[in-house]
Amino acid sequence: MANLLMIESWLQSTGLMLPPLLRDGGHHYVLVTRDPDLYRLPDGEPHPVLALADEVVVAETNDAAALVAAARAVAARRGSTAC
């Protein structure tokens, strides 16, 4: 089992297929996004990337320092190491 950090995601294709594959493989992930509302399907339901995440962290993903800080905070909370 792996604990992964997902920084944003595609909304189609692999973005739809990867979350169930991770879950079915026993893996967990934290989604880091600048806007969780981007991850809504046309009917308003949560996109699988959002629905299957163990945690959603809002951070400015276009700012390297903010992204690294968010990743370190996740690692500290989850007892992992971060770069």
Chimera marker file (.cmm) of the C-alpha trace (Angstrom):
<marker_set name="trace">
<marker id="1" x="0.000" y="0.000" z="0.000" r="1" g="1" b="0" radius="0.5"/>
<marker id="2" x="1.298" y="3.439" z="-0.945" r="1" g="1" b="0" radius="0.5"/>
<marker id="3" x="0.378" y="6.851" z="0.381" r="1" g="1" b="0" radius="0.5"/>
<marker id="4" x="0.512" y="9.315" z="-2.484" r="1" g="1" b="0" radius="0.5"/>
<marker id="5" x="0.326" y="13.048" z="-2.963" r="1" g="1" b="0" radius="0.5"/>
<marker id="6" x="-1.649" y="13.996" z="-6.070" r="1" g="1" b="0" radius="0.5"/>
<marker id="7" x="-1.104" y="17.556" z="-7.250" r="1" g="1" b="0" radius="0.5"/>
<marker id="8" x="-4.068" y="18.531" z="-9.405" r="1" g="1" b="0" radius="0.5"/>
<marker id="9" x="-5.344" y="15.971" z="-11.911" r="1" g="1" b="0" radius="0.5"/>
<marker id="10" x="-6.677" y="15.541" z="-15.382" r="1" g="1" b="0" radius="0.5"/>
<marker id="11" x="-10.453" y="15.621" z="-15.447" r="1" g="1" b="0" radius="0.5"/>
<marker id="12" x="-10.940" y="13.129" z="-18.272" r="1" g="1" b="0" radius="0.5"/>
<marker id="13" x="-9.249" y="9.901" z="-19.338" r="1" g="1" b="0" radius="0.5"/>
<marker id="14" x="-6.696" y="8.948" z="-16.675" r="1" g="1" b="0" radius="0.5"/>
<marker id="15" x="-8.277" y="11.413" z="-14.243" r="1" g="1" b="0" radius="0.5"/>
<marker id="16" x="-11.384" y="9.245" z="-14.265" r="1" g="1" b="0" radius="0.5"/>
<marker id="17" x="-9.584" y="5.888" z="-14.298" r="1" g="1" b="0" radius="0.5"/>
<marker id="18" x="-6.722" y="6.395" z="-11.846" r="1" g="1" b="0" radius="0.5"/>
<marker id="19" x="-8.596" y="7.035" z="-8.561" r="1" g="1" b="0" radius="0.5"/>
<marker id="20" x="-10.548" y="3.734" z="-8.615" r="1" g="1" b="0" radius="0.5"/>
<marker id="21" x="-7.396" y="1.860" z="-9.625" r="1" g="1" b="0" radius="0.5"/>
<marker id="22" x="-5.501" y="3.352" z="-6.686" r="1" g="1" b="0" radius="0.5"/>
<marker id="23" x="-8.311" y="2.499" z="-4.278" r="1" g="1" b="0" radius="0.5"/>
<marker id="24" x="-8.683" y="-1.038" z="-5.621" r="1" g="1" b="0" radius="0.5"/>
<marker id="25" x="-4.934" y="-1.515" z="-5.247" r="1" g="1" b="0" radius="0.5"/>
<marker id="26" x="-5.121" y="-0.539" z="-1.575" r="1" g="1" b="0" radius="0.5"/>
<marker id="27" x="-3.429" y="2.826" z="-2.058" r="1" g="1" b="0" radius="0.5"/>
<marker id="28" x="-4.391" y="6.166" z="-0.534" r="1" g="1" b="0" radius="0.5"/>
<marker id="29" x="-3.841" y="9.681" z="-1.795" r="1" g="1" b="0" radius="0.5"/>
<marker id="30" x="-4.164" y="13.288" z="-0.775" r="1" g="1" b="0" radius="0.5"/>
<marker id="31" x="-5.296" y="15.683" z="-3.492" r="1" g="1" b="0" radius="0.5"/>
<marker id="32" x="-3.671" y="19.110" z="-3.470" r="1" g="1" b="0" radius="0.5"/>
<marker id="33" x="-5.591" y="21.611" z="-5.568" r="1" g="1" b="0" radius="0.5"/>
<marker id="34" x="-6.020" y="25.343" z="-5.763" r="1" g="1" b="0" radius="0.5"/>
<marker id="35" x="-9.770" y="24.930" z="-6.407" r="1" g="1" b="0" radius="0.5"/>
<marker id="36" x="-11.714" y="21.815" z="-5.338" r="1" g="1" b="0" radius="0.5"/>
<marker id="37" x="-14.756" y="23.071" z="-7.276" r="1" g="1" b="0" radius="0.5"/>
<marker id="38" x="-12.902" y="22.248" z="-10.508" r="1" g="1" b="0" radius="0.5"/>
<marker id="39" x="-13.451" y="18.600" z="-9.616" r="1" g="1" b="0" radius="0.5"/>
<marker id="40" x="-17.207" y="18.438" z="-10.145" r="1" g="1" b="0" radius="0.5"/>
<marker id="41" x="-18.932" y="16.404" z="-12.823" r="1" g="1" b="0" radius="0.5"/>
<marker id="42" x="-21.527" y="18.094" z="-15.057" r="1" g="1" b="0" radius="0.5"/>
<marker id="43" x="-24.324" y="16.808" z="-12.805" r="1" g="1" b="0" radius="0.5"/>
<marker id="44" x="-22.663" y="18.439" z="-9.765" r="1" g="1" b="0" radius="0.5"/>
<marker id="45" x="-21.435" y="15.198" z="-8.219" r="1" g="1" b="0" radius="0.5"/>
<marker id="46" x="-17.792" y="15.073" z="-7.122" r="1" g="1" b="0" radius="0.5"/>
<marker id="47" x="-15.286" y="13.885" z="-9.723" r="1" g="1" b="0" radius="0.5"/>
<marker id="48" x="-13.649" y="10.550" z="-8.726" r="1" g="1" b="0" radius="0.5"/>
<marker id="49" x="-10.379" y="12.385" z="-8.028" r="1" g="1" b="0" radius="0.5"/>
<marker id="50" x="-12.177" y="14.396" z="-5.356" r="1" g="1" b="0" radius="0.5"/>
<marker id="51" x="-14.565" y="11.704" z="-4.153" r="1" g="1" b="0" radius="0.5"/>
<marker id="52" x="-11.907" y="9.048" z="-3.556" r="1" g="1" b="0" radius="0.5"/>
<marker id="53" x="-9.214" y="11.255" z="-2.008" r="1" g="1" b="0" radius="0.5"/>
<marker id="54" x="-8.450" y="10.577" z="1.646" r="1" g="1" b="0" radius="0.5"/>
<marker id="55" x="-7.963" y="14.299" z="2.112" r="1" g="1" b="0" radius="0.5"/>
<marker id="56" x="-8.205" y="17.432" z="-0.030" r="1" g="1" b="0" radius="0.5"/>
<marker id="57" x="-5.732" y="20.228" z="0.633" r="1" g="1" b="0" radius="0.5"/>
<marker id="58" x="-6.286" y="23.661" z="-0.867" r="1" g="1" b="0" radius="0.5"/>
<marker id="59" x="-3.020" y="25.356" z="-1.824" r="1" g="1" b="0" radius="0.5"/>
<marker id="60" x="-1.827" y="27.546" z="-4.667" r="1" g="1" b="0" radius="0.5"/>
<marker id="61" x="-0.427" y="24.857" z="-6.955" r="1" g="1" b="0" radius="0.5"/>
<marker id="62" x="1.148" y="27.424" z="-9.278" r="1" g="1" b="0" radius="0.5"/>
<marker id="63" x="3.399" y="28.675" z="-6.463" r="1" g="1" b="0" radius="0.5"/>
<marker id="64" x="6.305" y="26.311" z="-5.768" r="1" g="1" b="0" radius="0.5"/>
<marker id="65" x="6.879" y="27.555" z="-2.210" r="1" g="1" b="0" radius="0.5"/>
<marker id="66" x="3.188" y="27.208" z="-1.304" r="1" g="1" b="0" radius="0.5"/>
<marker id="67" x="3.072" y="23.745" z="-2.850" r="1" g="1" b="0" radius="0.5"/>
<marker id="68" x="6.165" y="22.547" z="-0.985" r="1" g="1" b="0" radius="0.5"/>
<marker id="69" x="4.755" y="23.948" z="2.271" r="1" g="1" b="0" radius="0.5"/>
<marker id="70" x="1.469" y="22.100" z="1.687" r="1" g="1" b="0" radius="0.5"/>
<marker id="71" x="3.307" y="18.857" z="0.902" r="1" g="1" b="0" radius="0.5"/>
<marker id="72" x="5.406" y="19.156" z="4.057" r="1" g="1" b="0" radius="0.5"/>
<marker id="73" x="2.309" y="19.815" z="6.164" r="1" g="1" b="0" radius="0.5"/>
<marker id="74" x="0.621" y="16.715" z="4.737" r="1" g="1" b="0" radius="0.5"/>
<marker id="75" x="3.731" y="14.632" z="5.391" r="1" g="1" b="0" radius="0.5"/>
<marker id="76" x="3.951" y="15.886" z="8.976" r="1" g="1" b="0" radius="0.5"/>
<marker id="77" x="0.279" y="15.072" z="9.665" r="1" g="1" b="0" radius="0.5"/>
<marker id="78" x="0.517" y="11.653" z="8.084" r="1" g="1" b="0" radius="0.5"/>
<marker id="79" x="3.874" y="10.657" z="9.553" r="1" g="1" b="0" radius="0.5"/>
<marker id="80" x="5.708" y="10.596" z="6.217" r="1" g="1" b="0" radius="0.5"/>
<marker id="81" x="8.786" y="12.344" z="4.964" r="1" g="1" b="0" radius="0.5"/>
<marker id="82" x="8.752" y="15.105" z="2.386" r="1" g="1" b="0" radius="0.5"/>
<marker id="83" x="11.458" y="16.765" z="0.332" r="1" g="1" b="0" radius="0.5"/>
<link id1="1" id2="2" r="1" g="1" b="0" radius="0.2"/>
<link id1="2" id2="3" r="1" g="1" b="0" radius="0.2"/>
<link id1="3" id2="4" r="1" g="1" b="0" radius="0.2"/>
<link id1="4" id2="5" r="1" g="1" b="0" radius="0.2"/>
<link id1="5" id2="6" r="1" g="1" b="0" radius="0.2"/>
<link id1="6" id2="7" r="1" g="1" b="0" radius="0.2"/>
<link id1="7" id2="8" r="1" g="1" b="0" radius="0.2"/>
<link id1="8" id2="9" r="1" g="1" b="0" radius="0.2"/>
<link id1="9" id2="10" r="1" g="1" b="0" radius="0.2"/>
<link id1="10" id2="11" r="1" g="1" b="0" radius="0.2"/>
<link id1="11" id2="12" r="1" g="1" b="0" radius="0.2"/>
<link id1="12" id2="13" r="1" g="1" b="0" radius="0.2"/>
<link id1="13" id2="14" r="1" g="1" b="0" radius="0.2"/>
<link id1="14" id2="15" r="1" g="1" b="0" radius="0.2"/>
<link id1="15" id2="16" r="1" g="1" b="0" radius="0.2"/>
<link id1="16" id2="17" r="1" g="1" b="0" radius="0.2"/>
<link id1="17" id2="18" r="1" g="1" b="0" radius="0.2"/>
<link id1="18" id2="19" r="1" g="1" b="0" radius="0.2"/>
<link id1="19" id2="20" r="1" g="1" b="0" radius="0.2"/>
<link id1="20" id2="21" r="1" g="1" b="0" radius="0.2"/>
<link id1="21" id2="22" r="1" g="1" b="0" radius="0.2"/>
<link id1="22" id2="23" r="1" g="1" b="0" radius="0.2"/>
<link id1="23" id2="24" r="1" g="1" b="0" radius="0.2"/>
<link id1="24" id2="25" r="1" g="1" b="0" radius="0.2"/>
<link id1="25" id2="26" r="1" g="1" b="0" radius="0.2"/>
<link id1="26" id2="27" r="1" g="1" b="0" radius="0.2"/>
<link id1="27" id2="28" r="1" g="1" b="0" radius="0.2"/>
<link id1="28" id2="29" r="1" g="1" b="0" radius="0.2"/>
<link id1="29" id2="30" r="1" g="1" b="0" radius="0.2"/>
<link id1="30" id2="31" r="1" g="1" b="0" radius="0.2"/>
<link id1="31" id2="32" r="1" g="1" b="0" radius="0.2"/>
<link id1="32" id2="33" r="1" g="1" b="0" radius="0.2"/>
<link id1="33" id2="34" r="1" g="1" b="0" radius="0.2"/>
<link id1="34" id2="35" r="1" g="1" b="0" radius="0.2"/>
<link id1="35" id2="36" r="1" g="1" b="0" radius="0.2"/>
<link id1="36" id2="37" r="1" g="1" b="0" radius="0.2"/>
<link id1="37" id2="38" r="1" g="1" b="0" radius="0.2"/>
<link id1="38" id2="39" r="1" g="1" b="0" radius="0.2"/>
<link id1="39" id2="40" r="1" g="1" b="0" radius="0.2"/>
<link id1="40" id2="41" r="1" g="1" b="0" radius="0.2"/>
<link id1="41" id2="42" r="1" g="1" b="0" radius="0.2"/>
<link id1="42" id2="43" r="1" g="1" b="0" radius="0.2"/>
<link id1="43" id2="44" r="1" g="1" b="0" radius="0.2"/>
<link id1="44" id2="45" r="1" g="1" b="0" radius="0.2"/>
<link id1="45" id2="46" r="1" g="1" b="0" radius="0.2"/>
<link id1="46" id2="47" r="1" g="1" b="0" radius="0.2"/>
<link id1="47" id2="48" r="1" g="1" b="0" radius="0.2"/>
<link id1="48" id2="49" r="1" g="1" b="0" radius="0.2"/>
<link id1="49" id2="50" r="1" g="1" b="0" radius="0.2"/>
<link id1="50" id2="51" r="1" g="1" b="0" radius="0.2"/>
<link id1="51" id2="52" r="1" g="1" b="0" radius="0.2"/>
<link id1="52" id2="53" r="1" g="1" b="0" radius="0.2"/>
<link id1="53" id2="54" r="1" g="1" b="0" radius="0.2"/>
<link id1="54" id2="55" r="1" g="1" b="0" radius="0.2"/>
<link id1="55" id2="56" r="1" g="1" b="0" radius="0.2"/>
<link id1="56" id2="57" r="1" g="1" b="0" radius="0.2"/>
<link id1="57" id2="58" r="1" g="1" b="0" radius="0.2"/>
<link id1="58" id2="59" r="1" g="1" b="0" radius="0.2"/>
<link id1="59" id2="60" r="1" g="1" b="0" radius="0.2"/>
<link id1="60" id2="61" r="1" g="1" b="0" radius="0.2"/>
<link id1="61" id2="62" r="1" g="1" b="0" radius="0.2"/>
<link id1="62" id2="63" r="1" g="1" b="0" radius="0.2"/>
<link id1="63" id2="64" r="1" g="1" b="0" radius="0.2"/>
<link id1="64" id2="65" r="1" g="1" b="0" radius="0.2"/>
<link id1="65" id2="66" r="1" g="1" b="0" radius="0.2"/>
<link id1="66" id2="67" r="1" g="1" b="0" radius="0.2"/>
<link id1="67" id2="68" r="1" g="1" b="0" radius="0.2"/>
<link id1="68" id2="69" r="1" g="1" b="0" radius="0.2"/>
<link id1="69" id2="70" r="1" g="1" b="0" radius="0.2"/>
<link id1="70" id2="71" r="1" g="1" b="0" radius="0.2"/>
<link id1="71" id2="72" r="1" g="1" b="0" radius="0.2"/>
<link id1="72" id2="73" r="1" g="1" b="0" radius="0.2"/>
<link id1="73" id2="74" r="1" g="1" b="0" radius="0.2"/>
<link id1="74" id2="75" r="1" g="1" b="0" radius="0.2"/>
<link id1="75" id2="76" r="1" g="1" b="0" radius="0.2"/>
<link id1="76" id2="77" r="1" g="1" b="0" radius="0.2"/>
<link id1="77" id2="78" r="1" g="1" b="0" radius="0.2"/>
<link id1="78" id2="79" r="1" g="1" b="0" radius="0.2"/>
<link id1="79" id2="80" r="1" g="1" b="0" radius="0.2"/>
<link id1="80" id2="81" r="1" g="1" b="0" radius="0.2"/>
<link id1="81" id2="82" r="1" g="1" b="0" radius="0.2"/>
<link id1="82" id2="83" r="1" g="1" b="0" radius="0.2"/>
</marker_set>
